[in-house]
Amino acid sequence: MDVSNALEQIKNEFPHIRPYEEDDLEWWNEGLDLIDAGRLDQAEETFKKLTLSQPNHPDGVEGLAMVYTKKTDPHKAEIFYREAIRRAEARVEEGSMDPECVQRLRSDLDRLLKT
């Protein structure tokens, strides 16, 4: 599975989610709270929706990477960390994100790959 196939599957799962048209301000925090509570399936759903509502931002795909890390699915986690890094690098280039965000994502990916 590559990231484009994974994202297409998410689009098919949530066809009602439209980019930039959702009330998604709290979805990141909700997803993190769900991970902390061990409700990984609900966290996964929240981050999938965030991925669709903010297609150029890394938060949704990073959240999915964290969920798949917790679910011990390193292949999916790696795919989504790499996509989060790609999106974050684009945001850094346009000046809307700090380079430290990319460094943190790379560290998370490195930690995953060492396990």
C-alpha positions as CSV (number, residue, x, y, z in Angstrom):
1,M,0.0,0.0,0.0
2,D,1.3,3.4,-0.9
3,V,0.0,6.8,0.4
4,S,-2.0,7.6,-2.6
5,N,-4.0,4.4,-2.3
6,A,-4.4,4.9,1.4
7,L,-5.7,8.4,0.9
8,E,-8.1,7.2,-1.8
9,Q,-9.5,4.6,0.5
10,I,-10.0,7.3,3.2
11,K,-11.9,9.5,0.6
12,N,-14.1,6.5,-0.2
13,E,-14.7,5.9,3.5
14,F,-15.7,9.5,4.2
15,P,-17.1,10.9,0.9
16,H,-19.0,13.6,2.8
17,I,-15.8,15.3,4.1
18,R,-14.9,18.3,1.9
19,P,-11.5,20.0,2.0
20,Y,-11.5,23.3,3.9
21,E,-15.3,23.1,4.6
22,E,-15.4,21.3,7.9
23,D,-15.5,22.5,11.5
24,D,-12.3,20.7,12.3
25,L,-10.5,23.1,14.7
26,E,-10.6,20.5,17.5
27,W,-10.2,17.3,15.6
28,W,-6.4,17.2,16.3
29,N,-6.9,17.5,20.1
30,E,-9.8,15.1,20.0
31,G,-7.7,12.6,18.2
32,L,-4.9,12.9,20.7
33,D,-7.3,12.5,23.6
34,L,-8.7,9.4,22.0
35,I,-5.2,7.9,21.6
36,D,-4.5,8.7,25.3
37,A,-7.7,7.0,26.2
38,G,-6.8,3.9,24.2
39,R,-9.7,4.4,21.8
40,L,-7.6,3.9,18.7
41,D,-10.4,3.1,16.3
42,Q,-12.1,6.4,17.1
43,A,-8.8,8.3,16.9
44,E,-8.1,6.7,13.5
45,E,-11.5,7.9,12.3
46,T,-11.0,11.4,13.6
47,F,-7.5,11.7,12.0
48,K,-8.8,10.3,8.7
49,K,-11.5,13.0,8.6
50,L,-8.8,15.6,9.5
51,T,-6.6,14.4,6.7
52,L,-9.5,15.0,4.2
53,S,-10.5,18.3,5.6
54,Q,-7.0,19.7,5.6
55,P,-5.3,18.0,2.6
56,N,-2.2,20.1,2.7
57,H,-1.5,20.1,6.4
58,P,0.4,17.3,8.1
59,D,-1.7,17.0,11.3
60,G,-4.2,14.4,10.0
61,V,-1.6,12.1,8.4
62,E,0.7,12.5,11.5
63,G,-2.2,11.5,13.7
64,L,-2.8,8.4,11.6
65,A,0.9,7.6,11.9
66,M,0.7,7.8,15.6
67,V,-2.5,5.6,15.7
68,Y,-0.8,3.0,13.5
69,T,2.3,3.0,15.7
70,K,0.1,2.3,18.7
71,K,-1.8,-0.4,16.7
72,T,1.6,-1.9,15.9
73,D,1.2,-1.5,12.2
74,P,4.7,-0.1,11.4
75,H,4.1,-0.3,7.6
76,K,1.1,2.0,7.7
77,A,2.7,4.2,10.3
78,E,5.8,4.7,8.1
79,I,3.7,5.6,5.1
80,F,1.8,8.3,7.0
81,Y,4.9,9.7,8.7
82,R,6.6,10.1,5.3
83,E,3.5,11.9,4.0
84,A,3.4,14.1,7.1
85,I,7.1,15.0,6.5
86,R,6.3,15.8,2.9
87,R,3.4,18.1,3.8
88,A,5.4,19.7,6.6
89,E,8.3,20.4,4.3
90,A,6.0,22.1,1.8
91,R,4.6,24.3,4.7
92,V,8.1,25.2,5.8
93,E,9.0,26.2,2.3
94,E,6.0,28.5,2.1
95,G,6.8,30.0,5.5
96,S,3.8,28.7,7.4
97,M,5.5,26.1,9.6
98,D,8.6,26.0,11.6
99,P,11.5,23.7,10.5
100,E,11.4,22.1,14.0
101,C,8.1,20.4,13.0
102,V,9.9,18.5,10.2
103,Q,12.7,17.6,12.5
104,R,10.3,16.2,15.1
105,L,8.5,14.2,12.5
106,R,11.8,12.8,11.2
107,S,12.7,11.8,14.7
108,D,9.4,10.1,15.2
109,L,9.9,8.2,11.9
110,D,13.5,7.2,12.9
111,R,12.2,5.9,16.3
112,L,9.6,3.9,14.5
113,L,12.1,2.4,12.0
114,K,14.4,1.4,14.9
115,T,11.8,-0.8,16.6
